[in-house]
């Protein structure tokens, strides 16, 4: 009997790697695809200003003693059916579901899910996540579930499954776990309800995940606004708001699509805490 109890305990400890005795906040980083572009002019950048034509598409899992959050969902898993680059300049070598399975997790393992915004390369696994509460800005919710699509690069089919899931509509900034360590920061403009994520990690320190507030380093340096953004003025206001937060918190700032920066990061199952 004692042997069986010990085995059961060890099994639970493996499946729930972050929610045991160690209550530190943890951030896991995943490669959820890549995008190639023949030109970057749509991002408000002249082609001569940068030689970058490939962007990373990341996903993140945040482990907190009160729950597990998926932040951003990468490219649709169907992209992985193509070996290498597809005809649309997309590539996904391994689905998120495949990656997290080695950690004892599946797509039902999340308490919360939040996407920085509704573009296809950030919500690719939305229909695969079940049982989690979706944290979404009210303005984003209205645009995503409207009868008519008004936001570029949004595929309503990728959100279809969310209609039957638990949804919490937000009106601005939101403290996910109530202790200030994981905060969704409203940063409207790229889409109607774009948001970024603030983490207060014990060892690494404060960190902000950018969503698509910026795509390139030059975008942040010069406050470039992509041509396809929902609202330019709102975007500039969001940039000012987030940069003020970066300064006040002395926070690190990760441009999510920055491939060069991504290559330097620890990838799951390693983590930041």
C-alpha positions in Angstrom: 0.0 0.0 0.0 2.8 2.4 0.9 4.6 1.6 -2.3 1.4 2.4 -4.4 0.9 5.7 -2.6 4.5 6.7 -3.3 4.2 5.8 -6.9 0.9 7.8 -7.2 2.6 10.8 -5.5 5.5 10.7 -7.9 3.3 10.5 -10.9 1.3 13.6 -9.8 4.6 15.5 -9.1 5.8 14.7 -12.7 2.5 15.7 -14.4 2.4 19.0 -12.4 6.1 20.1 -12.5 5.6 23.6 -11.1 2.8 23.4 -8.6 4.4 21.4 -5.8 6.6 22.5 -3.0 8.4 25.0 -5.2 6.0 27.9 -5.5 8.2 30.2 -7.6 6.7 31.7 -10.7 8.1 30.0 -13.8 8.1 30.9 -17.5 8.5 28.3 -20.2 9.4 29.3 -23.8 8.3 27.3 -26.9 9.0 27.5 -30.6 5.6 27.6 -32.2 6.6 28.4 -35.8 8.3 30.8 -38.1 7.2 33.3 -40.8 9.1 34.5 -43.9 8.4 37.8 -45.7 9.7 38.9 -49.1 9.3 42.5 -48.0 8.9 44.3 -44.7 7.2 47.4 -46.0 3.8 46.5 -44.5 5.5 46.8 -41.1 6.3 50.5 -41.7 9.9 49.7 -42.5 11.8 50.2 -45.8 13.5 47.1 -47.1 16.8 48.8 -47.0 16.5 49.5 -43.3 16.8 45.8 -42.2 17.9 42.5 -43.7 15.5 40.6 -41.3 12.9 38.7 -43.3 12.2 35.8 -40.9 10.2 36.1 -37.7 9.8 33.6 -34.8 6.4 32.7 -33.5 6.6 31.8 -29.8 4.3 30.4 -27.2 4.7 30.7 -23.5 3.5 28.8 -20.4 3.4 30.6 -17.1 3.3 28.4 -14.0 2.0 30.0 -10.8 1.1 28.3 -7.5 -2.6 29.2 -8.2 -2.7 28.0 -11.8 -1.2 27.6 -15.3 -1.5 30.2 -18.0 -0.9 29.7 -21.8 0.2 33.0 -23.3 -0.1 33.1 -27.1 -0.8 30.1 -29.2 1.5 30.2 -32.3 0.7 29.0 -35.8 -2.1 26.6 -36.4 -1.0 23.0 -35.7 -2.1 22.1 -39.3 1.0 24.0 -40.6 3.1 21.2 -39.2 1.7 18.8 -41.7 3.9 20.4 -44.3 7.6 19.4 -44.2 9.6 22.7 -44.1 8.2 26.0 -45.4 4.7 26.0 -46.9 3.5 28.1 -49.8 2.4 30.9 -47.4 5.9 31.4 -45.9 5.0 29.5 -42.7 6.8 26.7 -40.9 6.0 24.7 -37.8 8.3 21.8 -37.1 6.6 20.5 -33.9 3.2 21.4 -32.5 2.7 22.8 -29.1 0.8 19.7 -28.0 3.7 17.5 -29.0 6.2 19.8 -27.2 4.3 19.9 -23.9 3.6 16.1 -23.9 7.2 15.5 -22.8 6.4 17.7 -19.7 3.5 15.6 -18.8 1.0 18.2 -20.0 -1.7 18.3 -22.7 -4.0 20.9 -24.1 -6.4 20.4 -21.2 -3.7 21.3 -18.6 -4.3 25.1 -18.6 -6.4 27.1 -16.1 -6.2 30.2 -18.1 -5.4 31.1 -21.7 -4.7 34.6 -23.0 -3.6 35.7 -26.5 -1.9 39.0 -27.0 -4.3 39.4 -30.0 -6.5 37.7 -32.5 -4.1 37.3 -35.5 -3.7 33.8 -36.9 -0.1 33.4 -35.8 -1.0 34.0 -32.1 -4.1 31.9 -31.8 -3.3 28.9 -33.8 -4.1 26.4 -31.0 -7.1 28.2 -29.6 -9.5 25.4 -30.6 -7.3 22.8 -29.0 -7.3 24.3 -25.5 -10.2 23.1 -23.5 -11.3 23.7 -19.9 -9.4 26.9 -19.5 -10.8 30.4 -18.9 -10.1 32.8 -21.9 -8.9 36.2 -20.7 -9.7 38.7 -23.5 -10.3 42.4 -23.7 -13.9 43.3 -24.2 -13.1 45.2 -27.4 -11.2 42.2 -28.8 -14.0 39.9 -27.9 -16.6 42.0 -29.7 -14.3 42.1 -32.8 -13.5 38.3 -32.7 -17.1 37.2 -32.3 -18.8 39.7 -34.6 -20.8 38.6 -37.5 -18.5 40.4 -39.9 -14.7 40.2 -39.8 -13.2 43.7 -39.5 -9.6 42.9 -38.4 -6.9 41.9 -40.9 -5.2 38.5 -40.5 -8.0 37.1 -38.3 -9.5 33.7 -39.2 -12.8 33.2 -37.3 -12.4 29.4 -37.7 -9.5 29.5 -35.3 -11.7 30.9 -32.6 -14.7 28.7 -33.2 -14.1 26.4 -30.3 -13.8 29.2 -27.8 -17.5 30.0 -27.9 -18.2 27.0 -25.7 -15.4 27.7 -23.2 -15.3 29.9 -20.2 -14.6 33.5 -21.1 -13.7 36.5 -18.9 -13.9 39.8 -20.7 -11.5 42.4 -19.5 -11.7 46.2 -19.5 -8.0 47.2 -19.2 -5.2 45.9 -17.1 -5.8 42.6 -15.2 -4.0 40.9 -12.3 -4.3 37.2 -13.3 -3.5 35.6 -9.9 -4.2 38.6 -7.6 -0.7 39.1 -6.3 0.8 41.3 -9.0 3.2 38.7 -10.4 1.3 38.1 -13.6 -0.5 41.0 -15.1 -2.2 41.5 -18.5 -1.6 45.0 -19.7 -4.0 46.5 -22.2 -2.2 47.9 -25.2 -4.8 48.5 -27.9 -4.1 49.5 -31.4 -2.5 46.6 -33.2 -6.0 45.0 -32.9 -9.0 46.4 -31.0 -8.0 44.7 -27.8 -4.3 43.9 -28.1 -2.5 43.2 -24.8 0.9 42.5 -23.4 2.0 40.4 -20.4 4.0 41.6 -17.4 5.8 39.0 -15.2 7.6 39.6 -11.9 10.0 36.7 -11.9 12.0 36.3 -8.7 15.4 35.5 -10.1 15.2 36.9 -13.7 13.4 40.0 -12.6 10.5 41.9 -14.1 9.7 41.0 -17.8 7.2 42.1 -20.4 6.2 40.0 -23.3 5.4 42.3 -26.2 2.7 40.6 -28.2 2.8 42.5 -31.4 3.4 45.9 -29.9 6.6 45.7 -32.0 7.8 43.2 -34.6 11.4 44.3 -35.1 14.1 46.0 -33.1 13.8 49.1 -35.4 10.0 49.1 -34.7 10.7 49.8 -31.1 13.6 52.2 -31.6 11.6 54.4 -34.0 8.0 53.6 -32.9 7.1 52.2 -36.3 3.5 51.3 -36.8 2.6 48.6 -39.3 0.3 49.6 -42.1 -2.2 46.8 -41.1 -2.7 47.9 -37.5 -6.3 48.5 -36.5 -5.6 52.0 -35.2 -2.3 54.0 -35.5 -3.0 56.5 -32.8 -4.1 53.9 -30.3 -0.9 52.0 -31.1 1.3 54.9 -30.4 -0.5 55.5 -27.1 0.0 51.8 -26.2 3.7 52.1 -27.0 4.0 55.1 -24.7 2.1 53.3 -21.9 4.1 50.1 -22.1 7.4 51.9 -22.3 6.5 53.9 -19.2 5.8 50.6 -17.4 9.2 49.2 -18.6 10.9 52.2 -17.1 9.0 52.2 -13.8 9.5 48.5 -13.2 13.0 48.5 -14.7 11.7 45.6 -16.7 13.3 43.4 -19.4 11.3 43.5 -22.7 11.1 40.7 -25.2 10.0 41.4 -28.7 8.1 38.2 -29.3 8.8 37.9 -33.0 12.5 38.8 -32.8 14.2 35.6 -34.0 17.7 36.8 -33.0 16.6 37.5 -29.5 14.6 34.2 -29.3 17.7 32.2 -30.2 19.4 33.4 -27.0 16.5 32.3 -24.7 16.3 29.0 -22.7 13.6 26.8 -24.2 11.3 24.4 -22.4 11.7 22.2 -20.5 14.2 24.7 -19.1 12.5 27.8 -17.6 12.9 31.3 -16.2 12.0 31.9 -12.6 
